[in-house]
Amino acid sequence: MSKQNIFNNDTFFEGYKALRAGETNYNDLLEQPAMAKLLPDLTDKTVLDLGCGYGHNCIDFVHRGAKRIVGIDISEKMLAVAKSESAHEKIEYLNMSMTDIAALGETFDFIYSSLAFHYVKDFDSFAKTMFAVLNNGGQLLFSQEHPIITATVDGNGHFNKDENGNRVSYTFSDYNRPGERKVHWYVDGVIKYHRTFSDVINALSKAGFVIEEICEPTPEEWAIEKLPTIVKEYIKPNFLIVKARK
Ligand SMILES: C[S@@+](CC[C@H](N)C(=O)[O-])C[C@H]1O[C@@H](n2cnc3c(N)ncnc32)[C@H](O)[C@@H]1O
């Protein structure tokens, strides 16, 4: 099956744009702050951002002293935003699938990816590809939807409430059935791939990576003040973040 390019779909693109423009999205309140804490020193480093989207992280890497950044995205529409909002002479944006990065013929000190790896079908093979594209001693930092979120086949994991309407638990299923998931997110049929926690870690380990840190972020006080319902992250995590080294 060819790779899905759902961010190029007009309805999806507009829905996602509105989500990211809002003040209380989970990226800004939870995932990005946790990722920022795990960033290595990027002074004079070469960086590859996989599924770079609007390129906001690429610009951040310039400010953190990186000497060259390559942002890869399969969606021309996302890259068009990147090129207008996040252009810089140290950044090159390339329209290609992240699974094809071996074709770049270049190696990097740091590979970064925010919330894109759950769109990759074969993570075993992709982990090996990333390992080959990293310089020795180089690091990989990525976030993805947490396996608890991707697990349920019909996309209907849900919270359960007590008699006062408080969320007390979360029901999900199909955890140990890895594979394709089709969910409704702005449009029907958005394809993601569910992997168990052990699938993710074993793929990286078999490729040769040493795991340095794993994070399942919880909201800080300032985030709870902005969006009180985000305390539900204490019931189950939305994101899995992994930092690894070659
Ligand atoms: C949820 S967005 C995240 C964008 C950006 N990393 C951020 O955090 O703002 C996921 C991005 O991954 C891209 N993407 C999905 N599958 C891809 C693939 N196979 N190769 C490259 N990019 C891909 C999408 O087009 C989209 O821009």
The ligand as an ORCA input file, in Angstrom:
! r2SCAN-3c Opt
* xyz 0 1
  C       1.096     15.556     13.714
  S       2.059     16.291     12.437
  C       3.453     16.887     13.366
  C       4.199     17.981     12.669
  C       5.403     18.549     13.427
  N       6.373     17.506     13.718
  C       4.964     19.212     14.708
  O       5.144     18.626     15.773
  O       4.427     20.315     14.643
  C       2.732     14.867     11.582
  C       3.512     15.242     10.333
  O       4.106     14.039      9.824
  C       4.007     14.071      8.410
  N       4.127     12.707      7.900
  C       3.263     11.667      8.035
  N       3.738     10.569      7.425
  C       4.949     10.921      6.905
  C       5.950     10.214      6.183
  N       5.809      8.911      5.853
  N       7.073     10.878      5.839
  C       7.242     12.181      6.161
  N       6.332     12.907      6.828
  C       5.201     12.272      7.208
  C       2.681     14.742      8.132
  O       2.553     15.221      6.811
  C       2.662     15.831      9.210
  O       3.229     17.026      8.744
*
